[in-house]
Amino acid sequence: MSAPQITLTVRHTPSALDSRRGVVRLHPEVLDALGLMAWDAVRVTGARVSSALAAPADAGGLPGVILLDDVTMSNLGVTEGSEVVVAPAEVSAAKTVTVAGSRIASVSLSPHTLRLALIGKVLTVGDAVSLLPQDLAPAPGSDVSAVRGQLSRAIGMTWTNELLTVTATEPSGPVAVGPSTVVSWRDGARTGEAEPAAAPARAGTTLVRSTPATPHEDFIDAEIVEDEQIDEEAEESVPPLSDLAGSESAARKLAEWFDLAFHRPELLAKLGTSAHLGVLLSGPEGVGKATLVRAVAQAEKVRVVSLAAPNIAVLEPNVAAARLRSAIEQATRDEEPTVLLITDIDALLPASQPPPLATVVLDELRKALRNKGFAVIASTGRAESTDPRLRAADLLDRELGLPLPDAKTRTELLRVLLRDAPLESGVDVGPIAERTPGFVAADLIALRRDAALRAALRQRDADEPRISQQDLLDALTTVRPISMSTSDTLATGGLTLDDVGNMTAVKQSLTEAVLWPLRYPDSFARLGVDPPRGVLLYGPPGGGKTFLVRALAGTGALNVFAVKGAELMDKWVGESERAVRELFRRAAEAAPSLIFLDEIDALAPRRGQSSDSGVSDRVVAALLTELDGVEPMREVVVLGATNRPELVDPALLRPGRLERRVYVPPPDAHAREAILAASAKNTPLASDVDLAAYAATLDGYSAADCAALIREAALTAMRESLEAKEVTAGHLAKAAEAVRPSLDPAQLAALEAYAQAQA
């Protein structure tokens, strides 16, 4: 007998106690209908499938509603008002759980502390999960207050904002973290064990062969155990220069600098200059900056001493300064050519509010660079966020950048990565590369690992297991680019524009304005025109604008950054503008990408009419600067959605900005029939139900209203009998009495008048 399931409407939880704890709230009637007790696990299906603990909601609430927090909604790829299917979940005790997170979290948290934070939670691969303990119904043996203290001491006050991504579990499927679960970071850096030979390299490198990762030391009782400062990796752990696909130009330039500074200093002296070499190496996180330096250094016979800036940035100033001096002493104590590689220098020398330690660091580096046979290379994923004093003539006076891999480079990287892997015949990495926009080498390594795990689970008893094309395609559903946050990404759920009924003109307009510039840039260049920068999607509420964006993203294999307008607003001066700049920067790193600004009228209202101390006006100015500023956007399209287009600042709507305006009209009778049929595809309908005739009577109903009718009809049948097996025409008639059309005639008339004026 199949497990019961119920379709419910998503609402944001009003309780701060539920936020980020992996808990959903269901009406007691729904819990009874599903045969669940409080704190049982449920499987929730939206754009993707996730799992959570179910707790009873207020009995006075609506039965057809499920209360979710922001993280759970993001995991499901849904927004408020969307529909999800809820069913009981079979949860296994987790043997192992692997997660990925921010650099400070992965450096600061030991596996023991990580397990204590996750104990009692239900996890699914691909989900985001917070470090907030599940303290509403603590698991037996858990000490919530103790783990809160450990997290606060390790990370600081911001520990409650940290989000991790579940990258692998054993066994597969929903799992519950218990006292015996082995929790580790994705790169194996904090497990205290060397990874097996088939494990991928550390995230953040372009190591294109499987090599053991060097473990970091743990933070134990708030005391720091020093890392090994000198990088003594074996030669075989560093790839040859020929394997650094996409970095050939940067490698060639760096090799020339090494040759002149270390092997031909007399030539520079004859030309009246010194052999001083300081380089700021920038590029997206995970693109392979550190591996590039090591590969070139190995080819030029130069020793590398590595220092991770985030590791010392969290220390007391005097301890951090001592660590830096120790690394410099180790790099300069021998006469052989040596490079001090400082990774993620922006963590140690931020541009905004640099700590007092920054001056000490700059002075130490300045003195060290006077030594012969010594050079400094500092890497960063955010060059604009690095202290500008670092670029002084006597410090890092040269800059080198690594670009984001394009489709051709990703294809070559995948070929190198899979060169020694056992593959089934017919595996083609070309389609995989096309479907991985924004992926860097570290992401492709994670993709290879996930595909290998899937192949292993599929062929547990095979003598010669092999990775198939489908394993690689399935891995794409769980591996996210490093540059993509879990909180503002939009899951497509496999939708394409072909899944959107009717709306032929709307789909064609979106294809031309969004997909053509990203798919056919050569055609625009050949004709000498710039592609559209952005699109304004407007129409009545509940008309399917967000659904269209999801389908558009699925069709174009784009990375989508979905942000509600109000989410970028901040009461602190400068923070809203900074959030806008950060959004566009991350979109550029994940290109080709689409920035979806929902409720853009709240983000960019007409200037001069707000009473928020000018915050809105400054945000509009920041948007205008990003859309057509000095630095042009490349392979980034902005799509705004609104119900009130007349409230959007006119400057945003001129040519060169959101120049294309696409109207999404309310559904007609044929569209309503299709929406009803799609909403009822899992709902057994009685023979007396005529959806075509029923749709004709729903004039004024939006797409969301039609979906709500099916849900309410099913709940009506349940109220009559929890053993009900089908929904009848009578149930639909009663549902129509409870669910009234949400379209406001006056607003609809105003939107249609606006659309006619634009036409």
Residue, then its C-alpha position, 0 to 999 in steps of 0.5 A: m500500500s502506498a504511503p499517504q501524501i497531501t498537497l499543501t500551500v507554503r507559508h513562511t513560519p512566523s515563529a523565530l524559534d523554528s527558523r533554520r532548525g529543520v522543522v516544519r509545522l503541520h496542522p494536527e489534522v494533517l498529521d493525523a491524516l498522514g499517520l504521523m506523531a509529533w517530531d516524526a520525519v516527513r518528505v516534502t516535494g517542491a521543485r526538489v525533494s527535501s526532508a524535515l521534522a514535522a511539528p504540530a502547528d496551531a490548531g486554529g490555523l488553516p489545515g491546508v498550510i505548511l509553515l516553512d522557514d527560509v532555508t527549507m523553502s530554499n531547499l525545496g525551491v519554492t516561495e510563499g504561496s507555492e504548493v508542496v507534497v508532504a508524505p511520511a519519510e523513511v529515515s535511516a540512521a546516518k553512518t557518515v555525513t559530508v558537508a561543505g561550508s564557508r572557509i571560516a567554518s571549515v577551518s574553525l569547526s572540528p568534526h566533533t563540534l559539527r556532529l553536536a550541531l547537527i545531531g537530531k536533524v534529518l538531512t538530505v543530500g543537496d540541502a542547506v542546513s544551519l548550525l543552529p541546534q535542533d533544540l525544540a525537541p533535543a535528541p537524547g544525550s545532546d547538550v544544546s547549551a554546550v554546543r552553542g558555547q563551542l560554536s560561539r567560541a570557534i566562529g564568533m557571533t556570526w555562527t548563527n548565520e552559517l549555512l552548510t551544504v550536505t554533499a553526501t550521506e551514507p546510507s543514501g536518502p533521508v538520514a538522521v544524525g546521531p551520536s555515532t554518526v561520522v561527520s566530516w567536511r567535503d574535502g576531508a580537511r578536518t577528519g584527521e585522516a588522509e583520504p583514500a586514493a580515489a578522494p578528490a583534492r581539496a576544494g579551492t584547487t585545480l588539482v586535476r588528479s586524485t591526490p591525498a589532501t593534507p589535513h588541517e589541525d583541529f581547534i581543541d579547547a579554544e587552543i590553536v595547534e599550528d599548521e605545518q607552514i612549509d608545503e612539502e607535497a610530493e611532486e606527484s601531488v602537483p599537476p603538470l602545467s599541461d593539465l592546467a586547462g584555461s590557465e595557460s596564459a597566466a602560467r606562462k606569465l608567472a613562469e617568466w616572472f619567476d625566471l627573471a626574479f630567481h634565475r636572472p636577477e643580474l639581467l634586471a640589475k643591468l637594466g636598472t631595476s631590482a628582482h623584487l617580485g610581489v604578485l596579487l593573484s585573483g580569481p573566483e574561489g576554487v578556480g585553482k590559484a594555489t595550484l597554479v603557483r605550485a605547478v609553476a614553482q615546481a616547473e621553475k624549481v622554486r620552493v613554496v611556503s604556504l600560509a592560509a590567511p583565514n587560519i591566522a586572521v582568527l587568532e589574537p594579534n600577537v599570535a597571528a604576527a608571530r605565525l607570519r614571522s615564523a612563515i617568513e623565517q622558514a621561507t628565507r632561512d635557506e638560500e634556495p629560491t622561495v615563494l611565500l604563498i598567502t592564500d585568501i589574503d582578503a581575510l587578513l587584510p580587508a579593505s573595509q575596517p582593516p584590523p590593527l594587525a594589518t599594519v604589522v602584516l604589511d611591514e613584515l612583508r615589506k621587510a621580507l621582500r628585500n631579501k634576495g631569492f624571495a617572493v610573495i604571492a597573495s591569492t584572493g577571490r575578492a580583489e576589490s575587498t583587499d586592503p589597497r595598501l597591499r598594492a604599493a610599489d614595494l609590496l605586491d606591485r603586480e596583479l594576475g587574474l584567473p578567469l572563470p572557465d568557459a564551456k570549452t575549458r570545462t570540457e578540457l578540465l573534465r577530460v583531464l579529471l576523468r582521464d584515469a577514471p573507469l568510464e562506460s563507453g559512450v560517455d561524452v563530457g561535452p553536454i556535462a560541460e554545457r550544463t555546468p555554467g559557473f563551475v570551477a575546477a573544484d566544483l568539477i572535482a566534486l562532480r566527479r566524486d559525486a558521480a563515482l559515489r553514484a556509480a559505486l552504489r549502483q554497482r556494489d557487487a561489480d568486479e569492474p564498476r564504471i561511471s556512466q553518463q547518467d551518473l554524471l548527469d545525476a550528480l548535477t542535481t546535487v553539486r552546486p557551484i562554489s560561487m552560488s549561495t544556497s539561500d538565494t539560488l532558484a531550483t528549476g526542478g527540471l522545468t523547461l519552457d516546454d512545460v509552460g502551457n500557452m503563453t506563446a508570445v511571453k515565452q518567445s519574448l523571454t527566449e529572445a531577451v534572455l536566452w539568445p544573448l547567452r546562447y548566441p553572443d557571436s550573432f550579436a557581435r556579427l551584427g554590431v549590436d549589444p544584447p538586451r541588458g534586462v527584462l521587466l516581467y509584470g502581471p497580476p499576482g499569482g499569474g506564474k511569473t516565478f514559474l516562468v523564470r524557473a522554466l527559463a532557467g531550466t531551458g537555458a542551463l543558467n545559474v539563477f540568483a533569485v532575490k526578493g526586492a525587500e531582502l536587499m534593503d538594510k537600515w545601515v548606511g551603505e549596506s544595501e548598496r554593498a549587497v547590490r554590488e555583491l549580488f552582481r559580483r557573484a552573478a558575474e563569477a557564476a556566468p552565464s547567469l540570471i539575476f531575478l529580482d522579485e518584487i522589484d517595485a520594493l527594491a527600486p521605487r521612484r526616487g524622491q518619494s520614499s521616507d527611508s532616509g534615502v536608502s531606496d534612492r541609493v539602491v536605485a543608483a547602485l542598480l543603475t551603476e551595475l546595469d550600465g556602469v563603467e564595467p560592462m556586464r558579460e553573460v549576465v541578464v537581469l530580470g525583474a518581476t512586479n505587480r505594480p510596474e508604474l511604481v518602478d523608477p523610470a530610469l531603470l526602464r530606459p534602453g540599456r537597462l530593463e528595456r524589454r517589458v513582458y506582460v504575463p496576462p491572467p489565464d484564460a479558460h484554456a489555460r485554467e483547464a491546463i492549470l487545473a489538470a496539472s494541479a490534479k495530476n496526483t489527485p484522483l478525480a471522480s468521473d463526474v468532474d469535467l475540468a473544461a466546464y469547471a475552468a470556464t466558470l472560473d473567470g477572474y481566478s489566477a493560476a495560484d487560485c486554480a491550484a488552491l481550488i484543487r487543494e481545497a477540494a481534496l481537503t473537503a473530501m478529507r473532512e467528509s471522510l479520511e478514507a476518501k479515495e477521490v475528489t468529486a464535482g461536489h467537492l470542487a463546488k464547495a472548494a469554489e465557495a471557500v477559495r475566491p478569485s484573488l485578481d483585483p479588477a481595478q489592478l487588472a485593468a490598470l495592468e492591461a492599460y499599462a501593457q497597451a501603452q507599452a505596446 
